[in-house]
Each structure stands twice: as C-alpha cells, then as structure tokens.
C-alpha cells in the first residue's frame, strides 16, 4: 500500500476549551434572542458518516421515517452561508465556535420546531463536548419554564446520534466511483446542454486523497462520537450493501424508544403496557402451540369450528376475494364458548387472514308480568367478524 504523506501542519490558534466556547456562544444567543425565545427543536438527529457512506442518500429517508418535514441542516452549507462568508471576509477563521454559533442560530428558526436532521455535527471532540452542554442547557430551560405558560415551548429534548459506517476499502471505492459518475454526468450535460452540473470533489478523483479523508473521519470524528454512546440514543448503522438494505437497518435501529423520548413521569405511567414488539416476538411459535393443543385436548370443538368456518364463512369470504375484506355476522350458539372464538381467530391467523371480533348484546322482550308490569328479557348475542386478507389486484385500462 502506498504511503500517504501527511499534510503540512499549520499553527492552530483557536480556543479548544469546550466550556469556554459554549458559554460564549450561549451568552450571545441569550443577548440576541432572549432566554424565553431559545426554543429549539424537540427532536434532533445528529447525523455523521464515513465518506461515501450514503448520508446524502439516506437523510431524506430518515426524515420521512421520523415524520420530520423541514431540513436537513447541512453544516457544510452553513459554512458557505452569507454569515460565514462575512466571517471569512473579516479575516476570521470558521472554527468550532463559529460553527456552533451558526448552527444554533439556524436551529432556532421556527420551521424546525418539530425536529430535523443535522448533517455533519459534531465532528471534533470540542464539538462533542459542546453537544453535551447544549443538551444540559435545554433540560435546564425545560426545568425553568416547566410551571409557566411557556412550558409547551420547552419540551424534553430528544437527541439521536446516528453514524453511517463503511470500512476504508469500501469508502475509497465509493468516493472514486462517485467521482467517475459525476464526471461522466457533467460531460453529458456540457455536450447536450440539458441538465445541471454536479459538484466535482477533488477527493473523489485521487485514491490517496480519498483514503486520507476517510482516515481523518475515523481518527477524529468517529472516535470523538464514541463518547456519546452512554448519554444519547446512539445508532450505529452498517452502511455496506444496497440502499434498501441500509434503510432496513435504519428502521430497525430507530424504532420508537419511549424511555428516551417521553417525560419520565409519562413513561412510568405507560411502562405497564407491553410494547407491540414484545407481544409479537414469539407470536408464531405460540400460535402453533395453541393449534396443536386444540387438536390434542379439544379435538371435538376444534373440528366443529373448522367445519363451521368452511361451511358458513368461506363462501362469504370467497365472494369478497377482490376487496380483501369480509364482514360476517353470526348468532350461532357455537360462539357462546369463549374457546371457540379463540380457536376461530387462531385458525384464520394460521391461514393468513387477519380477523377481529366485535360482540354486541341486544335485549329482546319475551314476557310481561301483567300483575307487576315487569318485562322479562332475553339477551341475544351477535358476533361480528371482520376478516381481512390480501385482495386480488384487478388491472384496469
């Protein structure tokens, strides 16, 4: 493997004390906006990834999955904003302090109220520490305004750290492939005059530069992010494979985490109710056990329910093969036995149908006592079954 020369060292005069940097930026925010107006988004997904890991491709998917409508905030774009340009023109370096200031000002815009994705922050150890301090400040604001009219404006902050990771070999290959595809695209645009040119990154055309870019991420950003695993919900995504495979991993990683997102008191009220994942985890195995038990220990009732389904239900269901849903009412005394209803549900589940039952009771007058005027009632039960399944797709046109 070729030796990659290290870039020349430059003198770094920027302050590296995260507490000093954060306090300075926060004080400017309070002076500029007022503490009561420091209304940050409820949910923030801090997205980082190795070069070529597909951040740009997956960001929109992540936002759609979390129902976030505004953004993303791309930190590299903030560094080319008019505000950042003014800093550069004034001879100021856009370091951690300036990046944090630009980012927090952007996050205060009302359009991000429900949440957004922040692409490219934090990237350094100082920025990681600033992120911790930001979280503490937001919790402090929530506590300060909790018993005031402003309480709804200061929800419990939800921070997700997401890292899309590929190894060095894959990263370099993707960067070079992206460069080649970009160059081919731009050549076609220039030749035809149709379409728009794409940015050609210098790092996408030289393997050594691409490899150096990856190692900078691995040694600086990736290592710094590890410190956040014990504090925030941390999503490590293996970004190897197809776009669809990576999206499946993202969905698996970002399933609803109520213990992290709800207020502690709210979560304590809800935790007695099992989440859906818990009750479906072994549903198939439990279904098989129940069906075998019916056949072994309740065979007569099991056979009767099977015959009833085949003779009474299936003709109706077959007539609804296109719609994929049938509504069936029954007053059959067979279903007075609760076990018969359970058997029916399990049989339909095993056969691939989704069935729900609604039991309605109706009192029917049957006798009147002429001496007292008292009316004797009989209770009639009507069992309503809603049977759903994948209907037939009819081609039209």
C-alpha positions in Angstrom: 0.0 0.0 0.0 1.4 3.4 -0.9 2.5 5.7 1.9 0.2 8.7 2.3 2.1 11.9 3.1 0.8 13.8 6.0 -0.4 17.4 5.2 1.8 20.2 6.5 1.0 21.3 10.0 -0.4 24.8 10.5 -0.5 26.8 13.7 -3.9 26.5 15.3 -4.7 29.5 17.5 -8.3 28.6 18.1 -9.5 28.1 21.7 -10.1 24.4 22.4 -11.9 24.7 25.7 -15.4 23.4 25.0 -16.9 25.1 28.1 -15.5 28.5 27.2 -16.6 28.1 23.6 -20.1 27.0 24.5 -20.6 29.7 27.2 -19.5 32.4 24.9 -21.9 31.3 22.1 -24.8 30.7 24.5 -24.4 34.2 26.1 -24.6 35.7 22.6 -27.7 33.8 21.9 -29.4 35.0 25.1 -28.5 38.6 24.3 -29.6 38.3 20.7 -32.9 36.4 21.2 -33.8 36.5 24.9 -33.8 33.3 27.1 -37.5 32.8 26.8 -37.2 32.7 23.0 -34.5 30.0 22.9 -37.0 27.5 21.5 -35.0 24.6 20.0 -36.4 21.7 18.0 -37.9 18.8 20.1 -36.1 16.1 18.2 -32.6 16.4 16.7 -30.9 13.6 14.8 -27.2 14.3 14.6 -26.0 12.5 11.5 -22.4 11.6 10.7 -20.9 9.1 8.4 -17.8 7.9 6.7 -17.0 9.4 3.3 -19.1 7.5 0.8 -21.4 6.0 3.4 -24.5 7.5 1.8 -25.5 10.3 4.1 -27.0 12.4 1.3 -29.0 9.4 0.0 -30.3 8.3 3.4 -31.1 11.7 5.0 -34.5 12.1 3.3 -35.4 8.5 4.2 -34.5 9.2 7.9 -36.6 12.4 7.9 -39.6 10.6 6.3 -39.4 7.8 8.8 -39.4 10.2 11.8 -42.0 12.5 10.3 -39.6 15.4 10.1 -40.7 17.9 7.5 -38.1 20.6 7.5 -34.4 20.4 6.8 -32.0 18.8 6.8 -29.4 21.3 8.2 -26.2 20.5 6.4 -23.3 22.1 8.4 -21.1 22.4 5.3 -23.8 24.5 3.7 -23.8 26.8 6.7 -20.1 27.4 6.2 -20.9 28.9 2.8 -23.8 31.0 4.0 -23.6 34.8 3.9 -23.0 34.8 7.7 -19.9 32.5 7.3 -18.7 34.5 4.3 -18.8 37.7 6.3 -16.6 36.0 8.9 -14.1 34.9 6.3 -14.1 38.3 4.7 -13.4 39.8 8.0 -10.4 37.6 8.4 -12.0 35.3 11.0 -11.4 31.6 11.0 -14.6 29.4 10.9 -13.7 27.2 13.8 -15.7 25.3 16.4 -17.0 28.5 18.0 -18.2 29.9 14.7 -19.7 26.6 13.5 -21.6 26.2 16.8 -22.9 29.8 16.6 -24.1 29.4 13.0 -25.7 26.1 13.8 -27.6 27.2 16.9 -28.9 30.3 15.2 -30.2 28.1 12.4 -31.8 25.6 14.8 -33.8 28.5 16.4 -35.7 29.1 13.2 -39.4 28.2 13.8 -39.6 25.9 10.8 -37.5 23.3 12.7 -39.8 23.3 15.7 -40.8 19.6 15.5 -37.3 18.4 14.7 -34.8 18.0 12.0 -31.6 16.2 10.9 -28.3 17.9 11.4 -25.8 16.5 8.8 -22.1 16.9 9.8 -22.1 17.8 13.5 -20.4 17.1 15.8 -17.1 16.3 14.1 -14.5 17.1 16.7 -14.0 16.4 20.4 -14.7 20.0 21.2 -18.0 19.9 19.3 -18.9 16.6 21.0 -18.5 18.4 24.4 -20.5 21.3 23.2 -23.3 19.0 22.2 -23.4 17.6 25.8 -23.5 21.1 27.1 -26.3 22.0 24.7 -28.4 19.1 26.0 -27.9 20.2 29.6 -28.9 23.7 28.7 -32.1 22.5 27.0 -33.0 20.4 30.0 -32.3 23.4 32.2 -34.6 25.6 30.1 -37.3 22.9 30.4 -37.0 22.9 34.2 -37.0 26.7 34.4 -40.2 27.1 32.4 -41.9 23.9 33.4 -44.5 25.6 35.7 -45.1 28.6 33.5 -47.3 29.4 30.4 -44.2 28.8 28.3 -43.9 25.1 29.2 -45.2 23.8 25.8 -42.4 25.7 24.1 -39.7 23.8 26.0 -40.3 20.0 25.6 -38.0 17.3 26.7 -35.1 17.4 24.2 -34.6 14.2 22.2 -31.1 13.7 20.8 -30.2 10.8 18.4 -26.7 10.2 17.3 -26.5 8.3 14.0 -23.3 7.1 12.4 -23.3 5.5 8.9 -20.2 3.4 8.7 -18.2 1.6 5.9 -14.7 0.4 6.1 -11.8 2.1 4.4 -11.7 0.0 1.3 -15.4 0.5 0.6 -15.2 4.2 1.4 -12.4 4.8 -1.1 -14.1 2.7 -3.8 -17.4 4.6 -3.4 -15.6 8.0 -3.5 -13.8 7.2 -6.7 -16.9 5.7 -8.2 -18.9 8.8 -7.3 -16.2 11.0 -8.9 -16.3 8.9 -12.1 -20.1 9.0 -12.3 -20.1 12.8 -11.6 -17.6 13.5 -14.3 -19.5 11.3 -16.9 -22.7 13.1 -16.0 -21.1 16.6 -16.3 -19.6 15.7 -19.7 -23.1 14.7 -21.0 -24.6 17.9 -19.6 -21.9 20.0 -21.3 -22.3 18.1 -24.6 -26.1 18.3 -24.7 -26.8 21.5 -22.8 -29.5 19.6 -20.9 -29.4 19.1 -17.2 -27.4 20.7 -14.4 -23.8 20.2 -13.5 -22.9 18.4 -10.3 -20.1 19.4 -7.9 -16.8 17.6 -8.6 -15.0 17.0 -5.4 -11.2 16.8 -5.6 -11.2 13.9 -3.1 -13.3 11.8 -5.5 -10.6 11.6 -8.1 -7.5 10.6 -6.2 -7.2 7.4 -4.1 -4.7 8.8 -1.7 -6.7 11.9 -1.0 -9.9 9.8 -0.6 -8.1 7.5 1.8 -6.7 10.4 3.8 -10.3 11.8 4.0 -11.5 8.5 5.4 -8.7 8.3 8.0 -9.5 11.9 9.1 -13.1 10.8 9.8 -12.1 7.6 11.5 -9.4 9.2 13.8 -11.2 12.4 14.5 -15.0 12.3 14.1 -15.6 8.6 14.7 -13.5 8.3 17.8 -15.0 11.5 19.2 -18.5 10.3 18.7 -17.9 7.1 20.8 -18.1 9.3 23.9 -21.8 9.9 23.2 -22.9 6.3 23.4 -23.6 6.4 27.1 -25.5 9.7 27.0 -27.8 9.7 24.0 -29.5 7.1 21.9 -26.7 6.0 19.6 -27.5 4.4 16.2 -24.5 2.7 14.6 -25.6 1.8 11.0 -23.6 -0.7 8.9 -23.8 1.2 5.5 -22.4 -1.7 3.4 -24.8 -3.2 0.9 -27.7 -1.8 -1.2 -29.6 1.4 -0.4 -32.6 -0.8 0.6 -30.6 -3.0 2.9 -29.2 0.1 4.7 -32.7 1.6 5.0 -33.9 -1.7 6.7 -31.1 -1.3 9.2 -32.0 2.3 9.9 -35.7 1.3 10.5 -34.6 -1.4 12.9 -32.3 0.9 14.8 -34.7 3.8 15.0 -37.8 2.0 16.3 -39.7 4.0 18.9 -37.7 4.4 22.1 -40.3 5.7 24.6 -37.9 5.6 27.6 -35.8 8.2 25.8 -38.5 10.3 24.2 -41.2 10.6 26.8 -41.1 12.6 30.0 -40.1 10.3 32.9 -43.4 10.5 34.7 -45.3 9.8 31.4 -43.1 6.8 30.7 -43.7 5.4 34.2 -47.5 5.5 33.6 -47.1 3.7 30.2 -44.5 1.1 31.0 -47.0 -1.4 32.5 -48.4 -1.8 28.9 -46.1 -4.1 26.8 -44.9 -2.6 23.5 -46.1 -4.3 20.3 -42.7 -5.9 19.7 -42.9 -7.8 22.9 -46.3 -9.4 22.2 -45.4 -10.3 18.6 -41.9 -11.6 19.3 -43.0 -15.2 19.7 -46.5 -14.9 18.2 -45.9 -17.5 15.5 -44.5 -20.1 17.9 -47.3 -19.5 20.4 -49.9 -19.9 17.6 -48.5 -23.3 16.6 -48.5 -24.5 20.2 -52.2 -23.4 20.7 -53.3 -25.1 17.5 -51.6 -28.3 18.5 -53.2 -28.1 21.9 -56.7 -27.7 20.4 -56.2 -30.7 18.2 -54.9 -32.8 21.1 -57.1 -31.7 24.0 -60.2 -30.0 22.5 -60.5 -32.0 19.3 -64.3 -32.1 19.1 -64.6 -28.4 19.4 -61.7 -27.8 17.1 -63.3 -29.9 14.3 -66.7 -28.2 14.8 -65.1 -24.7 14.4 -63.2 -25.8 11.3 -66.3 -27.2 9.7 -68.3 -24.0 10.6 -65.6 -21.8 9.0 -65.6 -23.9 5.9 -69.4 -24.1 5.5 -70.5 -20.7 6.8 -67.6 -18.3 6.5 -65.6 -19.3 3.4 -68.5 -18.9 0.9 -68.8 -15.2 2.0 -65.1 -14.6 2.1 -64.6 -16.1 -1.4 -67.2 -13.6 -2.7 -65.0 -10.8 -1.4 -61.8 -12.1 -2.9 -61.3 -8.8 -4.8 -61.9 -6.4 -2.0 -59.9 -8.4 0.5 -62.3 -7.8 3.4 -65.5 -9.6 4.5 -67.9 -8.6 7.3 -69.7 -11.6 8.7 -72.4 -11.6 11.5 -73.4 -14.7 13.3 -75.7 -15.6 16.2 -74.6 -19.3 16.2 -74.5 -20.7 19.8 -71.2 -22.3 19.0 -69.6 -19.0 19.8 -71.1 -18.8 23.2 -67.9 -20.8 24.2 -65.0 -18.3 24.5 -62.6 -21.1 23.5 -64.5 -21.4 20.2 -63.8 -17.8 19.4 -60.1 -18.2 20.2 -59.9 -21.3 18.0 -61.5 -19.4 15.1 -59.1 -16.5 15.5 -56.1 -18.8 15.5 -57.3 -20.8 12.5 -57.7 -17.7 10.5 -54.3 -16.4 11.6 -52.6 -19.7 10.6 -54.3 -19.5 7.2 -53.1 -15.9 6.5 -56.2 -13.9 7.4 -56.4 -11.0 9.8 -59.6 -11.3 11.9 -61.2 -9.2 14.6 -64.4 -9.9 16.6 -67.0 -7.5 18.0 -69.6 -9.0 20.3 -72.9 -7.0 20.5 -75.6 -7.8 23.1 -79.2 -7.0 22.4 -82.0 -7.4 25.0 -85.2 -8.8 23.4 -88.5 -8.6 25.4 -90.0 -12.1 25.7 -92.6 -11.9 28.5 -94.6 -9.4 30.5 -95.9 -9.9 34.1 -99.4 -8.5 33.9 -99.5 -8.1 37.7 -96.3 -6.2 38.2 -95.7 -4.9 34.7 -92.2 -6.3 34.8 -90.8 -7.2 31.4 -88.6 -10.3 31.1 -85.8 -10.0 28.6 -83.7 -12.5 26.7 -80.2 -11.4 25.7 -79.2 -12.1 22.1 -75.5 -12.1 21.2 -74.5 -11.0 17.7 -70.9 -11.9 16.8 -69.5 -9.6 14.1 -66.3 -10.9 12.4 -64.1 -8.6 10.2 -61.9 -10.8 8.0 -59.1 -9.1 6.1 -56.7 -10.6 3.6 -54.6 -9.6 0.5 -57.3 -9.0 -2.2 -56.9 -9.6 -5.9 -55.4 -6.7 -7.9 -57.6 -6.2 -11.0 -55.8 -4.5 -13.9 -57.7 -1.5 -15.3 -57.2 0.2 -18.6 
